[in-house]
Amino acid sequence: MGCLKLIALDEEDLAILSAHLQDAVVTVGEMAYLPRERRFALLANRFDWEAAVKAEAEGRNITGPNGKNPCVRRRAGMHIERVLGARLRGIDLADKTAVLNLLALNFTATDAPSGKLTFLFSGGGEVELSVECMEIGFEDLGPAWDAKGTPCHDAAE
């Protein structure tokens, strides 16, 4: 798969971006809110779900026994513009090496086009951004590498 470069300007775009970022891992130290620039930025190691789906469709085992995993991760950068404020829940900013697993991105309009953009992490962590409007840029930053495994989402019983 080639490198992705996406923008999100509305909720439909955000749904696509969220799908590509599901199961991305982010360290606390690689997230930054820049109030003077009204920007939030982060770096992530995203799981390439597109490559995994393609491998599965071709009949290749995506669980990757014996180091033959066709699944990959990619380094990616994201910036959100027109950010008016940021709040955290369940994340310790002092622990810069803490690893967060991104589950989804959500947007809730407050006074359209403004609203709350929320990063939902496993374990209950959240980053909530108050934005003037949705303006997100996302780009893969380099080559892919073999993933250690395929993320698994067990159904709740």
Phi, psi and omega in degrees: 000147177277173178287144178266148171216111186230157168233153177231120180241353179209179185294328177295315176298319182297323179299320178293314179298317179299319179297320179289336182262357179303131180073016171291146175251138185226136171266150181303322181291349180254023172240142180212134170257124182246087187300322180296325179271354184054050185222147170237135181224152175207158172245143182216157170254102186267144173281131182275088181296327179299316178294321180295317179296319179296316179298317180295320179295330179275001178083011178276142180289118182271359178279341170070051176293150176058034175071017181254047184279118178281359182270147185226162169243155180224143174284133182221151176239147179221142173225139178245126181261166176061038180275126182264338180187163181220142176226148178241149171224126175071022179230129180263107181296337180288337181267080185297336182266359179299135182258129179247141178254115183283125178265316185194163171244133178232153176230133175236117179290138175252307176218082189318134010270004180283163181176196181245122175258122185240129172266120179257124181248153176299153182082002175094000178290145179217146166241123180244123180250129170273123184237146176294321175198168180277121177211096187236133173245141183218139180204136170290142189250356182184194183290161179274160173225159181299132175282148179288339180183175179261128178303142182237133179241097179290138176291140177291141182261000000 
